[in-house]
Amino acid sequence: MAQDTLTITDNRTKQTYNLPIEHGTIRAMDLRQIKTGPEDFGLMTYDPAFMNTASCRSSITFIDGDRGILRYRGYPIEVLAEHSTFLEVAYLLLFGDLPTEHELKDWVGEITHHTMLHETTKKFMEGFRYNAHPMAMLVSTVAALSTVYPEAKDIHDPANRLHQIKRLIAKIPSIAAFAYRHSVGFPYVYPDNDLSYAENFMNMLWKMVEPKYVANPVLARALDILFILHADHEQNCSANAMRCVGSSHADPYLTTAAAAAALSGPLHGGANEEVLKMLDEIGSKENVPAYIKKIKEGHGKLMGFGHRVYKNYDPRAKVIKWTAERVFEVTGRNPKLDIALELERIALEDDYFIKRKLYPNVDFYSGIIYQAMGFRPEMFTVLFAIPRTVGWLAQWQEMLNDQEQKIARPRQVWTGYEVRQFVPMGKRSPIAAAR
């Protein structure tokens, strides 16, 4: 008997099955052969929230949550954050290798060329209510680009697909910046092709009446690092949404909008805003021990700690913590940082949190930095969506090139009625009474 197999004995029938093991997995479809009889559908797995189900093979992002490892295409995230630019990392995620100097120059030039939004798109955004949430504006506008570029539907043409990918990476910051300017009542600022990716985004956000916007290099680099850290994170909720919607062969604008909608929830992209609310609730460094005590007694949650994947210190949190110190040298120290540092210190020394493997994650410090740079909390998820668009597109393209992938269609475990007899109107009982 081959060693790389799993032997299952069905105690209902006493039948034995040998299932091949590959990459630490068995194929769910191999379970379908396990039946009690010809009329039996076959065995399925039940896995709410995909806690232990691999839906694809991927070579984009590797995570070892127990050891606190995150790598893009084999490169540790810490190394990329120290030595690379965001667009360099975007190239890596999409194409599999770091670009040469010539390739990077061409890539940056092509992205820069596509940063402008069509005037009709700008007018579309102007039609949003004055207090529209920037993330809802982003989701809607990205979806609307499907009408601006109808040729994007030809997703099986590699050249056309790449063209749309470049457009999306370029236009997402422009849409995000326009959404921000709309929310504060300022006129929109057009892209400046002389600036880097992060600098141009800052220009579209914050340029007022000066002839030329000049970004603070420390803040521009900090933003670039934050973009690198958020670019991809394996099969998370929004990446799964990108693959699921993309499996229907919808165009990349609609699939990206679907992924962004998934990101908008407070359990995903909105988590760093929840951290700020928690720090505001704590109020001061002196109140941290009492807050920790309250959490341990089962009242409330410790936001920014713990992760579905990481059971160790989130490697992105280490980089963000270092970046925060650089940012505060420019902006002045955010008093929330002292609360956060004390909260982290106590939590990492407390057996209650150690046993539960609750370590700081990427959201713990990112909101503090964004706030120090001048962003309002409602923009935090939008800032997340800008770099994550690259990861979504890399996942989408990999999915389309995977011959094993079909339209996503999970199974269900039926818990409802069997066949019921129709009840005429006059004989029906009120629903509340029936329950």
C-alpha positions, 0 to 999 in steps of 0.5 A: 500500500502506498504511504501517501494515502489515507485509509478510511473505513466506513463503519456503516458498510464496513467498506475500506477506501484508500485516498491519495494524499497530495500536498497534505490534502485529500481531494474532496471529490474522492469522498464521493465514492463513499456511499451506503448504496446506489441511491446515496449521493456520497460523502461530503465535508462540512466546513463552515467559513472554510476553516480547513478547506483548500479551494485552490493551488497558489504560488502567490503568497505563503503564510505560516501562521504558527511561525509568523511567516509571510512571503510574496513569491518566496520573498519575506515581507520584511525584506520587500518592505525594506528594499522595494517599492510598492509597484516593484512588489506589484510586478512581483505578485503579478508576474512571479519575479522581481523586475529588472531596472528596465522592466520596472521603468516600463512598468511604472511608466505604463501604470502612470499612463493610466492614472487619469479617470474619464470625465464621465467617471468623475461626473458619476462620482460627483453624483454621490450624496455629500456624505457618501461613505468613501468605501461605498463610492469606491466599490460603486465606481470600480464596478461602473468602470465595467461600462467605460471599458466594455472590452474588458469582458474578453478575459481570455485574451492575455494582452487585453487582460493585462491592459485592464490590470494596469488600468485598475492598479492605476485608477484605484488611487485616483478613485480613492482620492476623488472619494476622499475629496468628495467627502470633505467638499474639496474639488478633485485634483488630477494625477501628476505624472511626475510623482511616484505612485504614493506621492501622486496619491498624496497629491490627489488627496491633499493638494490645495492651491500650491502650484506643485504638490511636494510630498514629505519623503518620510510619509510617502515612503511610509505609505508605500510600505503600508501598501506593500504590507497590504498587497496580498494575504493568501485566501482571505475573505476578499481574495476568495470573493475575487476568485468566486465572482471571477470564476463566473468569468465576470470582467475584472472591474466587476470582480474587483468591486465584489472583492472590495465589497467583501473588504469593506466589512468590519471583520476584514478591512475595517478592523483597524478603525475598530482598534482606534475606537478601542484606544479612544475607549481606553483613554490613557496609558494608565487605564490599560490594566483595568481594560485588560482585566475587563477583557479577561473577565469576558467583557468586550474584545481586544481589537487588533490582536489575534488572527484567523491565520497567525498564531504568532506575531504578525510579521506585518505588525513588526514592520508597521510598528517600526514605520510608525516611529518614523511617521511620528518623527514628522507628524508628532507623536500620536498619544494613542501610540503610548496606549497601544504600546502599553496594551501590547506590552501587558498582553504579551506578558500575560498568560491569558493572551499567550495561551490563546496566541493573541498577538498584535496583527497588522490592524493594531498599528496601521490605523494609528499611522493613518490617523497621524498622516491626516486620514479620517477613519472612514478612509482606512478601508479605502487605503487597504483596497488600493494595494490589495487590488494588486493581490486580487488581480494576481489571484484572479489571473492565477484562477483563470489560468488554472485548468482545474478551476470551474465556476464556484459552487459549494455544496450545502447540508440540507436541514429543511423540510422534506416534501410538504402538503400545500395548505389553502389560505383559509387553513393556514396558522399564523407563523408566530403561533406555528413556531 
